[in-house]
Amino acid sequence: MASVVSYKTTVGEKATTSQTDRRPSYVMCNGKYCKETQLTAKGGFGLNCLTEKILKKLNNSENRCKKVASSVNGKKPRPEPFHPLPRAPITSSAEDAVKVVKSGDNIFVHSAAATPSKLLAALANHGKQNRLERVTVCHIHIEGAMEYLKPEYSGIFRDNSFFIGANAREAVNTGRADFVPIFLSEIPLLFHRKIIQLDVALINVSPPDQHGFCSFGPSVDVTRSAVKNAKYIIGQINPKIPRTFGDGTIHVSHLDCIVNVDEELPQRPPAKINPIENAIGRLIADNLVDNGATLQMGIGNIPDAVLSSLKSHTDLGIHSEMFSDGVVDLVEAGCITNSQKKILPGKIVGSFCLGSRRLYDFLDNNPFIVMGDVQWVNSSSLIAQNPKVTAINSCIEIDLTGQVVSDSIGTRMFSGVGGQVDFLRGAAICPDGGKPILALPSSTKKGESKIVPFLKQGAGIVTTRAHVHYVVTEYGYTNLFGKNLRQRAFELIRIAHPDHREELEKAAFERLNCMPSP
């Protein structure tokens, strides 16, 4: 991976920060920017912004420079973050960088393995020291400590999760933080349509390459749409971020401020898989995954158990919103070739990753992997174009008619909607026989049935009974597609824990006024 870059900028005119305009005023014209900006980096190449050749091309017109300056200072929408701009970010400490945040701002935070922890810590401290109010922080799940979510920050920050991580559950369920039910594929629309207007984006990126491009690394997801719409972007430059191919690149000139760090990414190594999870994984692998299938899987022990049971399969493909370490094992075993896929054949397609350092090293500069914007990756119509799409997802509870709860336990919010429905629908409409799969242990750790006559009061239905096809427990699998309520109850009772089947049968009769039967 690239080393941390040392930035030194000397300009003919002093760069200033306007508190009313919020965005810094950069020196761009009359040739001074290109000739007087010193670009230095370990290894002898200046990676702060651009090569001298590209800088000369970008600084060939004073009018052009002024036009670009106007477009990125909030007067027009930010352009695509790929092409070089004739400007450079300022270099700052994390503490100084977040001083642009003021009361009432909407802040976006990069997620999962790319969580910018140093910037988040500085943001919490800034909010408390300067007595900010009503700062909203939005994100899909982020890793690590969330200092600003502690009770003493109430009134300063209000968290707004699009997907709840374990570190945000307590705040959400005690009313100190918020949750937005939304499909993962539609979160970018919140920013593009200005339903949520972002003031500042905090992101974690790789050092720029020889052309000045940084990478979002393991987390492209909704971040690309956020940086296109945020008024001000603070980039945490971290050499531990793997450089990935696809939509996750941003030219360093589109960053407004950079903070150099060198810290390890959040890691989630594979957990130990228990016998029940292993049984579910083997059932799915042996009965529902064909050779040449295109796989989607979530994070957790059941998806990992499935992957570990696929070592004898061939020509598998990956098109998934996320993936973890289990995919690396299958690639090394020669099981994943992506040769049958229609969308980017020969490539693993994902949107974000979370796992061990081994996974991040696998991602780094690997042309076998394409990380895409989640609005594209999770498009059901796009997913369906791949062969034998097999979408493997987990859930919390399912009733006897097939209604599925995945984001809450009763009224207690647990996670989020995510991309479950995006991929279940993509698999369902796959022309050559896709398999939408929902998997769950038959019972909770307390011995309560997860297949229930009625959902818990307040439970949220993520996947409707019309979307449900395959359901798998350690006791078997069934396909509910095309079955009526009576037949569904029979099939679900058949794969419930034996200790609960009689009770479920009685409850089904009381609910349906007839006996469940095939």
JOQUI-V116610 format. One record per pair of residues at least 12 apart in sequence whose C-alpha atoms are under 10 Angstrom apart, sorted by the first residue. I is the first residue (numbers start at 1). J is the second residue. If there is no record, write none. Layout:
i->(I	I)
j->(J	J)
//
This chain:
i->(1	1	1	1	1	1	1	1	1	1	1	2	2	2	2	2	2	2	2	2	2	2	2	3	3	3	3	3	3	3	3	3	3	4	4	4	4	4	4	4	4	4	4	4	4	4	5	5	5	5	5	5	5	5	5	5	5	5	5	5	5	5	5	6	6	6	6	6	6	6	6	6	7	7	7	7	7	7	7	7	7	7	7	7	7	7	7	8	8	8	8	8	8	8	8	8	9	9	9	9	9	9	9	9	9	9	9	10	10	10	10	10	10	10	11	11	11	11	11	11	11	11	11	11	12	12	12	12	12	12	12	12	12	13	13	13	13	13	14	14	15	15	16	17	18	19	19	21	21	21	21	22	22	22	22	22	22	22	22	22	23	23	23	23	23	23	23	23	23	24	24	24	24	24	24	24	25	25	25	25	26	26	26	26	26	26	26	27	27	27	27	27	28	28	28	28	28	28	28	28	28	28	28	28	28	29	29	29	29	29	29	29	29	29	29	30	30	30	30	30	31	31	31	31	31	31	32	33	33	33	33	33	33	34	34	34	34	34	34	34	34	34	34	34	34	35	35	35	37	37	37	39	39	45	45	46	46	46	46	46	47	47	47	47	47	47	47	47	47	48	48	48	48	48	48	48	48	48	48	48	48	48	48	49	49	49	49	49	49	49	49	49	49	49	49	49	49	49	49	49	49	50	50	50	50	50	50	50	50	50	50	50	50	50	50	51	51	51	54	54	54	54	54	55	55	55	55	56	57	58	58	58	58	59	59	59	60	64	64	65	65	65	66	68	68	68	69	69	69	72	72	72	72	72	72	73	73	74	74	74	74	74	75	76	77	77	77	77	77	78	78	78	78	78	78	78	79	79	79	79	80	80	80	80	80	80	80	80	81	81	81	81	81	81	81	81	81	81	81	81	81	81	82	82	82	82	82	82	82	82	82	82	82	83	83	83	83	83	83	83	84	84	84	84	84	84	84	84	85	85	85	85	86	86	87	87	87	87	87	88	88	88	88	88	88	88	89	89	89	89	89	89	89	89	89	89	89	90	90	90	90	90	90	90	91	91	91	91	91	91	91	92	92	92	92	92	93	93	93	93	93	93	93	93	93	94	94	94	94	94	94	94	94	94	94	94	94	94	94	95	95	95	95	95	95	95	95	95	95	96	96	96	96	96	97	97	97	97	97	97	97	97	97	97	97	97	98	98	98	98	98	98	98	98	98	98	98	98	98	99	99	99	99	99	100	100	100	100	100	101	101	101	101	101	101	101	101	102	102	102	102	102	102	102	102	102	102	103	103	103	103	103	103	103	103	103	103	104	104	104	104	104	104	104	104	105	105	105	105	105	105	105	105	105	105	105	106	106	106	106	106	106	106	106	106	106	106	106	106	106	106	106	107	107	107	107	107	107	107	107	107	107	107	107	107	107	107	107	107	107	107	108	108	108	108	108	108	108	108	108	108	108	108	108	108	108	108	108	108	108	108	109	109	109	109	109	109	109	109	109	109	109	109	109	110	110	110	110	110	110	110	110	110	110	110	110	110	110	110	110	110	110	110	110	110	111	111	111	111	111	111	111	111	111	111	111	111	111	111	111	111	111	112	112	112	112	112	112	112	112	112	112	112	112	112	112	112	112	112	112	113	113	113	113	113	113	113	113	113	113	113	113	113	113	113	113	113	113	113	113	114	114	114	114	114	114	114	114	114	114	114	114	114	114	114	114	114	114	114	114	114	115	115	115	115	115	115	115	115	115	115	115	115	115	116	116	116	116	116	116	116	116	116	116	116	116	116	116	116	116	117	117	117	117	117	117	117	117	117	117	117	117	117	118	118	118	118	118	118	119	119	119	119	119	119	119	119	120	120	120	120	120	120	121	121	121	121	122	122	123	123	123	123	124	124	124	124	124	124	124	124	125	125	125	127	127	127	127	128	128	128	128	128	130	131	131	131	132	132	132	132	133	133	133	133	133	133	134	134	134	134	134	134	135	135	135	135	135	136	136	136	136	136	136	136	136	137	137	137	137	137	137	137	137	137	137	137	138	138	138	138	138	138	138	138	138	138	138	138	139	139	139	139	139	139	139	139	139	139	140	140	140	140	140	140	140	140	140	140	140	140	140	140	140	140	141	141	141	141	141	141	141	141	141	141	142	142	142	142	142	142	142	142	143	143	143	143	143	143	143	143	143	144	144	144	144	144	144	145	145	146	146	146	147	149	149	149	149	149	149	149	150	150	150	150	151	151	153	154	154	155	157	157	158	158	158	158	159	159	159	159	159	159	160	160	160	160	160	160	161	161	161	161	161	161	161	162	162	162	162	162	162	162	162	162	162	162	162	163	163	163	163	163	163	163	163	163	163	163	163	164	164	164	164	164	164	164	164	164	164	165	165	165	166	166	168	168	168	169	169	169	169	170	170	170	172	172	172	173	173	173	173	174	179	179	179	180	180	181	181	181	181	181	181	181	182	182	182	182	182	183	183	183	183	183	183	183	183	183	183	184	184	184	184	184	184	184	184	184	184	184	184	184	184	185	185	185	185	185	185	185	185	185	185	185	185	185	185	185	186	186	186	186	186	186	186	186	186	187	187	187	187	187	187	187	187	188	188	188	188	188	188	188	188	188	188	188	189	189	189	189	190	190	191	191	191	191	191	191	191	192	192	192	192	193	194	196	196	196	197	197	197	197	198	198	198	198	198	198	198	198	199	199	199	199	199	199	200	200	200	200	200	200	200	200	200	201	201	201	201	201	201	201	201	201	201	201	201	202	202	202	202	202	202	202	202	202	202	202	203	203	203	203	203	203	203	203	203	203	203	203	204	204	204	204	204	204	204	204	204	204	204	204	204	204	204	204	205	205	205	205	205	205	205	205	205	205	205	205	205	205	205	205	205	206	206	206	206	206	206	206	206	206	206	206	206	207	207	207	207	207	207	207	207	207	207	207	208	208	208	208	208	208	208	208	209	209	209	211	211	212	212	212	212	213	213	213	213	213	213	213	213	214	214	214	214	214	214	214	214	214	214	214	214	214	215	215	215	215	215	215	215	215	215	215	215	215	215	216	216	216	216	216	216	216	216	216	216	216	216	216	217	217	217	217	217	217	217	217	217	217	217	217	217	217	217	217	217	218	218	218	218	218	218	218	218	218	218	218	218	218	218	218	218	218	218	219	219	219	219	219	219	219	219	219	219	219	219	219	219	220	220	220	220	220	220	220	220	220	220	220	220	220	221	221	221	221	221	221	221	221	221	221	221	221	221	221	221	221	222	222	222	222	222	222	223	223	223	223	224	224	224	224	224	224	224	225	225	225	227	227	227	228	228	231	232	232	232	232	233	233	233	233	233	234	234	234	234	234	234	235	235	235	235	235	235	235	235	236	236	236	236	236	236	236	237	237	237	237	237	237	237	238	238	238	238	238	238	238	239	239	239	239	239	240	240	240	240	240	240	240	240	240	241	241	241	241	241	241	241	241	242	242	242	242	242	242	242	242	242	242	243	243	243	243	243	243	244	244	244	244	244	244	244	244	244	244	244	244	245	245	245	245	245	245	245	245	245	245	246	246	246	246	246	246	246	246	246	247	247	247	247	247	247	247	248	248	248	248	248	249	264	265	265	265	265	265	266	266	266	266	267	267	267	267	267	267	267	268	268	268	268	268	268	268	268	268	269	269	269	269	269	269	269	269	270	270	270	270	270	270	270	270	270	271	271	271	272	272	272	273	273	273	273	273	274	274	274	275	275	276	276	276	276	276	276	276	276	277	277	277	277	277	277	277	277	277	277	277	277	278	278	278	278	278	278	278	278	278	279	279	279	279	279	279	279	279	279	280	280	280	280	280	280	280	280	280	280	280	280	280	281	281	281	281	281	281	281	281	281	281	281	281	281	281	282	282	282	282	282	282	282	282	283	283	283	283	283	283	283	283	284	284	284	284	284	284	284	284	284	284	284	284	284	284	284	284	284	285	285	285	285	285	285	285	285	285	286	286	286	286	286	287	288	288	288	288	288	288	288	288	289	289	289	289	289	289	289	289	289	289	289	290	290	290	290	290	290	290	290	290	290	291	291	291	291	291	291	291	291	291	291	291	292	292	292	292	292	292	292	292	292	292	292	292	292	292	292	293	293	293	293	293	293	293	293	293	293	293	293	293	293	293	293	293	293	294	294	294	294	294	294	294	294	294	294	294	294	294	294	294	294	294	294	294	294	294	294	294	295	295	295	295	295	295	295	295	295	295	295	295	295	295	295	295	295	295	295	295	296	296	296	296	296	296	296	296	296	296	296	296	296	296	296	296	296	296	296	296	296	297	297	297	297	297	297	297	297	297	297	297	297	297	297	297	297	298	298	298	298	298	298	298	298	298	298	298	298	299	299	299	299	299	299	299	299	299	299	299	300	300	300	300	301	302	302	302	302	302	302	303	303	303	303	303	303	303	304	304	304	304	304	305	306	306	307	307	307	307	307	307	308	308	308	308	309	310	310	310	310	310	311	311	311	311	311	311	311	312	312	312	312	313	313	313	313	313	314	314	314	314	314	314	314	314	315	315	315	315	315	315	315	315	316	316	316	316	316	316	316	316	316	316	316	316	317	317	317	317	317	317	317	317	317	317	317	317	317	317	317	317	317	317	317	318	318	318	318	318	318	318	318	318	318	318	318	318	318	319	319	319	319	319	319	319	319	319	319	319	319	319	319	319	319	319	319	320	320	320	320	320	320	320	320	320	320	320	320	320	320	320	321	321	321	321	321	321	321	321	321	321	321	321	321	321	321	321	321	321	322	322	322	322	322	322	322	322	322	322	323	323	323	323	323	323	323	323	323	324	324	324	324	324	324	324	324	325	325	325	325	325	325	325	325	325	326	326	327	327	328	328	328	328	329	331	336	337	338	340	340	340	341	341	341	341	341	342	342	342	342	342	342	343	343	343	343	343	343	343	344	344	344	345	346	346	346	347	347	347	347	347	348	348	348	348	348	349	349	349	349	349	349	350	350	350	350	350	350	350	350	351	351	351	351	351	351	351	351	351	352	352	352	352	353	374	377	377	377	378	378	378	378	378	378	378	379	379	379	379	379	380	380	380	380	380	380	380	380	380	380	380	381	381	381	381	381	381	381	382	382	382	383	383	383	383	383	383	383	383	384	384	384	384	384	384	384	384	384	384	384	384	385	385	385	385	385	385	386	386	386	386	386	386	387	387	387	387	387	387	388	388	388	388	388	388	388	388	389	389	389	389	389	389	389	389	389	389	389	389	389	390	390	390	390	390	390	390	390	390	390	390	391	391	391	391	391	391	391	391	391	391	391	391	391	391	391	392	392	392	392	392	392	392	392	392	392	392	392	393	393	393	393	393	393	393	393	393	393	393	393	394	394	394	394	394	394	394	394	394	395	395	395	395	395	395	395	395	395	395	395	396	396	396	396	396	396	396	396	396	396	396	396	397	397	397	397	397	397	397	397	397	397	397	397	397	397	397	397	397	398	398	398	398	398	398	398	398	398	398	398	398	398	398	398	399	399	399	399	399	399	399	399	399	399	399	399	400	400	400	400	400	400	400	400	400	400	400	400	400	400	400	400	400	400	400	400	400	400	401	401	401	401	401	401	401	401	401	401	401	401	401	401	401	401	401	401	401	401	402	402	402	402	402	402	402	402	402	402	402	402	402	402	402	402	403	403	403	403	403	403	403	403	403	403	403	403	404	404	404	404	404	404	404	404	404	404	404	404	405	405	405	405	405	405	405	405	405	406	406	406	406	406	406	406	407	407	407	407	408	408	408	408	408	408	409	409	409	409	409	409	410	410	410	410	410	410	411	411	411	411	411	412	412	412	413	413	413	416	416	417	417	417	417	418	420	420	420	420	420	421	421	421	421	421	421	423	423	423	424	424	424	424	424	424	424	424	425	425	425	425	427	428	428	428	428	435	435	435	436	436	436	436	436	436	437	437	437	437	437	437	437	437	438	438	438	438	438	438	438	438	439	439	439	439	439	439	440	440	440	440	441	441	441	441	441	441	441	442	442	442	442	442	442	442	442	442	442	442	443	443	443	443	443	443	447	447	447	448	448	448	449	449	449	449	449	449	449	450	450	450	450	451	451	451	451	451	451	451	451	451	451	452	452	452	452	452	452	452	452	452	453	453	453	453	453	453	453	453	453	453	453	454	454	454	465	465	465	465	466	466	466	467	467	468	468	468	469	469	469	471	471	471	472	472	472	473	473	473	473	474	474	474	475	475	475	475	475	476	476	476	476	476	477	477	477	477	478	478	478	478	479	479	480	483	484	485	485	485	485	486	486	486	486	486	486	486	486	486	487	487	487	487	488	488	488	489	489	489	489	489	489	489	489	489	489	490	490	490	490	490	490	490	491	491	491	492	492	493	493	493	504	505)
j->(206	207	238	239	240	241	242	243	361	364	365	42	43	206	207	208	209	238	239	240	241	242	243	41	42	43	206	207	208	238	239	240	262	41	42	47	206	207	208	237	238	239	240	260	261	262	39	40	41	42	43	45	46	47	48	206	207	208	237	238	239	260	261	39	40	41	42	46	47	48	91	260	37	38	39	40	41	46	47	48	49	89	90	91	92	258	260	37	38	39	40	41	46	48	90	91	33	36	37	38	39	40	48	88	89	90	91	32	33	35	36	37	38	39	26	27	28	32	33	34	35	36	37	38	27	28	30	31	32	33	35	36	37	26	27	28	32	33	26	27	27	90	90	100	100	100	102	73	74	75	231	73	74	100	101	102	199	200	231	232	72	73	74	100	231	232	233	256	257	73	89	90	100	232	256	257	69	73	87	256	69	86	87	88	89	90	256	65	69	86	87	88	58	59	61	62	64	65	66	68	69	85	86	87	88	59	60	61	62	63	64	65	66	86	87	59	60	61	62	65	55	56	59	60	61	62	59	55	56	59	86	87	88	50	51	52	53	54	55	56	57	58	59	86	87	52	55	56	49	52	88	51	52	209	210	208	209	210	211	212	207	208	209	210	211	212	213	214	252	88	89	90	91	207	208	209	210	211	212	213	252	253	258	84	85	86	87	88	89	208	209	210	211	212	213	214	251	252	253	254	255	84	85	86	87	88	208	209	210	211	212	213	251	252	253	210	211	212	84	85	86	211	212	84	85	86	87	86	86	84	85	86	87	85	86	87	86	85	86	85	86	87	86	85	86	87	85	86	87	85	230	231	232	254	256	231	232	199	229	230	231	232	231	231	192	228	229	230	231	227	228	229	230	231	232	254	227	228	229	254	224	225	227	228	229	250	251	254	213	224	225	227	228	247	248	249	250	251	252	253	254	255	212	213	214	247	248	249	250	251	252	253	254	212	213	250	251	252	253	254	211	212	213	250	251	252	253	254	251	252	253	254	253	254	252	253	254	255	256	252	253	254	255	256	257	258	233	234	235	252	253	254	255	256	257	258	259	234	253	255	256	257	258	259	234	235	256	257	258	259	260	234	257	258	259	260	118	119	122	236	257	258	259	260	261	118	119	120	121	122	123	234	235	236	257	258	259	260	261	118	119	120	121	122	123	124	125	126	259	122	123	126	257	259	119	122	123	202	233	234	235	236	256	257	258	259	119	120	121	122	123	124	125	126	127	200	202	234	257	122	123	126	127	130	126	199	200	232	234	123	126	127	132	135	199	200	232	126	127	130	131	132	133	134	135	199	200	127	130	131	132	133	134	135	136	156	157	132	133	134	135	136	156	157	199	132	133	134	135	136	137	157	197	198	199	200	134	135	136	137	138	157	158	159	160	196	197	198	199	200	201	230	135	136	137	138	139	157	159	160	196	197	198	199	200	201	202	226	230	232	233	136	137	138	139	140	160	196	197	198	199	200	201	202	203	222	223	226	227	230	233	137	138	139	140	141	142	200	201	202	203	204	223	226	138	139	140	141	142	143	201	202	203	204	205	216	219	220	221	222	223	224	226	227	235	138	139	140	141	142	143	202	203	204	218	219	220	221	222	223	352	354	139	140	141	142	143	144	165	218	219	221	265	266	267	268	352	353	354	355	141	142	143	144	204	217	218	219	241	264	265	266	267	268	352	353	354	355	356	360	142	143	203	204	205	216	217	218	219	220	236	238	240	241	242	264	265	266	352	353	354	139	141	142	143	144	202	203	204	205	219	236	265	266	142	143	144	202	203	204	205	234	235	236	237	238	261	263	265	266	142	143	144	145	146	147	202	203	204	236	263	265	266	204	236	259	260	261	263	202	203	204	234	235	236	259	261	144	145	146	147	148	202	145	146	147	148	147	148	147	148	157	202	146	147	148	149	150	153	156	157	147	148	153	148	153	156	157	148	152	153	156	157	156	153	155	156	153	155	156	157	153	154	155	156	157	158	154	155	156	157	158	159	155	156	157	158	159	156	157	158	159	160	177	178	198	149	157	158	159	160	161	177	178	198	200	201	158	159	160	161	162	163	178	179	180	196	198	201	159	160	161	162	163	164	187	222	223	226	160	161	162	163	164	165	179	180	184	187	221	222	223	415	416	418	161	162	163	164	165	166	167	168	415	416	161	163	164	165	166	167	168	266	165	166	167	168	265	266	267	268	354	165	166	167	265	266	267	167	168	159	167	168	167	167	168	170	171	172	176	177	168	170	171	176	171	176	176	176	177	176	176	177	171	176	177	178	171	172	176	177	178	179	172	176	177	178	179	180	177	178	179	180	181	415	416	178	179	180	181	182	183	184	187	415	416	417	418	179	180	181	182	183	184	407	414	415	416	417	418	178	179	180	407	413	414	415	416	417	418	414	415	416	414	415	413	414	415	412	413	414	415	412	413	414	412	413	414	411	412	413	414	412	413	415	416	416	417	407	415	416	417	418	460	462	416	417	418	419	462	375	378	416	417	418	419	420	421	422	462	221	222	321	374	375	378	379	416	417	418	419	420	421	422	221	222	321	373	374	375	376	377	378	379	380	418	419	421	422	222	374	375	376	378	379	418	419	422	221	222	223	225	226	374	375	418	221	222	223	224	225	226	228	229	373	374	375	222	225	226	375	225	226	222	225	226	227	228	229	230	225	226	228	229	229	229	226	229	230	226	229	230	231	226	227	228	229	230	231	232	233	226	229	230	231	232	233	226	227	229	230	231	232	233	234	256	223	226	227	228	229	230	231	232	233	234	235	255	223	226	227	230	232	233	234	235	236	257	258	216	219	223	226	227	233	234	235	236	237	255	258	216	217	218	219	234	235	236	237	238	239	240	241	258	259	261	265	217	218	219	235	236	237	238	239	240	241	242	243	248	249	250	252	258	235	236	237	238	239	240	241	242	243	244	249	250	235	236	237	238	239	240	241	242	243	252	260	237	238	239	243	249	250	251	252	243	251	252	251	252	250	251	252	253	243	248	249	250	251	252	253	254	235	237	238	241	243	244	248	249	250	251	252	253	255	237	241	242	243	244	245	246	247	248	249	250	251	252	235	241	242	243	244	245	246	247	248	249	250	352	371	240	241	242	243	244	245	246	248	249	351	352	353	360	363	364	365	371	241	242	243	244	248	265	322	350	351	352	353	354	355	359	360	363	364	371	241	242	244	248	322	350	351	352	353	354	371	372	373	374	244	246	247	248	249	350	351	352	353	371	372	373	374	247	248	321	322	350	351	352	353	371	372	373	374	375	376	377	378	351	352	372	373	374	375	247	248	373	374	247	248	249	250	372	373	374	373	374	375	250	254	255	250	254	256	254	255	256	257	254	255	256	257	258	254	255	256	257	258	259	252	254	255	256	257	258	259	260	255	257	258	259	260	261	262	252	258	259	260	261	262	263	259	260	261	262	263	264	265	260	261	262	263	264	261	262	263	264	265	357	360	361	364	262	263	264	265	360	361	363	364	265	357	359	360	361	362	363	364	365	366	360	361	363	364	365	366	360	362	363	364	365	366	367	368	369	370	371	372	363	364	365	366	367	368	369	370	371	372	349	350	351	367	369	370	371	372	373	351	370	371	372	373	374	376	351	370	371	372	373	371	357	354	355	356	357	360	354	355	356	357	354	355	356	357	358	359	360	299	300	324	325	354	355	356	357	359	324	325	354	355	356	357	358	359	299	300	301	304	324	325	326	355	356	300	301	304	301	304	305	300	301	302	304	305	301	302	305	305	474	302	305	440	441	442	473	474	475	300	301	302	303	304	305	306	439	440	441	473	474	301	302	303	304	305	306	308	309	474	302	305	306	309	441	473	474	475	476	302	303	305	306	439	440	441	472	473	474	475	476	477	301	302	303	304	305	306	307	308	309	310	439	472	473	474	302	305	306	307	308	309	310	474	306	309	472	473	474	475	476	477	302	303	305	306	307	309	310	392	437	439	470	471	472	473	474	476	477	305	306	307	308	309	310	311	312	313	306	309	310	312	313	477	390	392	434	435	436	437	470	477	306	310	313	316	388	389	390	391	392	434	435	310	313	314	315	316	388	389	390	434	435	310	312	313	314	315	316	317	335	336	340	388	313	314	315	316	317	335	336	337	338	339	340	341	387	388	389	313	314	315	316	317	318	336	338	340	341	386	387	388	389	390	391	434	435	315	316	317	318	319	320	336	338	339	340	341	342	348	383	384	386	387	388	389	390	391	427	434	307	316	317	318	319	320	336	338	348	386	387	388	389	390	391	392	423	427	434	435	317	318	319	320	321	322	323	349	350	383	389	390	391	392	393	420	423	424	427	436	437	318	319	320	321	322	323	324	327	390	391	392	393	394	420	423	437	320	321	322	323	324	391	392	393	394	418	419	420	322	323	324	325	326	353	354	355	392	393	394	323	324	393	394	394	392	393	394	439	440	441	323	324	326	392	393	394	439	323	324	325	326	327	326	326	392	325	326	327	328	329	330	326	327	329	330	330	329	330	333	335	336	329	330	331	333	334	335	336	330	333	334	335	330	333	334	335	336	330	333	334	335	336	337	338	339	334	335	336	337	338	339	340	341	330	331	334	335	336	337	338	339	340	341	387	388	331	335	336	337	338	339	340	341	342	345	346	347	348	349	386	387	388	389	390	336	337	338	341	345	346	347	348	349	350	369	386	389	390	338	341	343	344	347	348	349	350	351	370	377	378	383	386	389	390	391	423	348	349	350	351	352	353	371	374	377	378	383	391	392	419	423	349	350	351	352	353	371	372	373	374	375	376	377	378	418	419	420	422	423	349	350	351	352	353	354	371	374	377	419	348	349	350	351	352	353	354	355	359	352	353	354	355	356	358	359	360	353	354	355	356	357	358	359	360	362	355	359	348	359	358	359	362	363	359	348	348	368	368	386	387	388	385	386	387	388	389	382	383	384	385	386	387	377	382	383	384	385	386	387	369	370	386	386	367	368	369	367	368	369	370	371	367	368	369	370	371	368	369	370	371	372	377	369	370	371	372	373	374	377	378	370	371	372	373	374	375	376	377	378	371	372	373	374	371	419	419	422	423	418	419	420	421	422	423	426	419	422	423	425	426	419	421	422	423	424	425	426	427	428	429	430	422	423	425	426	427	429	430	423	426	430	422	423	424	425	426	427	429	430	423	424	425	426	427	428	429	430	431	432	433	434	426	427	429	430	431	432	426	427	430	431	432	434	427	430	431	432	433	434	427	428	430	431	432	433	434	435	423	424	426	427	428	429	430	431	432	433	434	435	436	423	424	426	427	428	430	433	434	435	436	437	420	421	422	423	424	425	426	427	428	434	435	436	437	438	470	420	423	424	427	435	436	437	438	439	470	471	472	406	419	420	421	423	424	436	437	438	439	440	471	406	420	437	438	439	440	441	471	472	407	408	420	438	439	440	441	450	462	463	471	408	409	414	438	439	440	441	443	444	450	451	459	409	410	440	441	442	443	444	449	450	451	452	454	455	456	459	460	461	438	440	449	450	451	452	453	454	455	456	461	463	465	471	492	450	451	452	453	454	455	456	465	488	489	492	508	451	452	453	454	455	465	485	486	487	488	489	490	491	492	493	504	505	507	508	511	512	516	451	452	453	454	464	465	466	468	480	483	484	485	486	487	488	489	490	492	508	512	451	452	463	464	465	466	467	468	469	471	480	481	485	488	489	492	452	454	455	460	461	462	463	464	465	466	467	468	438	451	455	459	460	461	462	463	464	465	467	468	417	455	456	459	460	461	462	463	464	418	420	459	460	461	462	463	459	460	461	462	456	458	459	460	461	462	455	456	457	458	459	460	455	456	457	458	459	460	456	457	458	459	460	458	459	460	458	459	460	460	462	460	461	462	463	462	436	437	438	462	463	436	462	463	464	467	468	435	436	437	436	437	438	463	467	468	469	470	463	467	468	469	469	467	468	469	481	469	470	479	467	468	469	470	471	479	468	469	470	471	472	477	478	479	463	468	469	470	471	472	473	477	470	471	472	473	474	477	471	472	473	474	472	473	474	475	495	496	497	472	473	474	475	476	492	495	496	497	498	500	473	474	496	497	499	500	497	499	500	497	499	500	496	497	498	499	500	501	504	473	496	497	500	473	489	492	493	495	496	497	500	501	504	489	492	493	496	500	503	504	507	508	489	493	503	504	505	506	507	508	509	510	511	507	508	511	480	481	485	488	480	481	482	480	481	480	481	482	481	482	483	491	492	495	492	495	496	492	495	496	497	495	496	497	494	495	496	497	498	491	492	494	495	496	491	492	494	495	491	492	494	495	491	492	492	518	518	508	512	516	517	508	509	512	513	514	515	516	517	518	515	516	517	518	516	517	518	504	505	507	508	509	512	515	516	517	518	504	505	508	515	516	517	518	516	517	518	504	516	505	508	516	516	517)
//
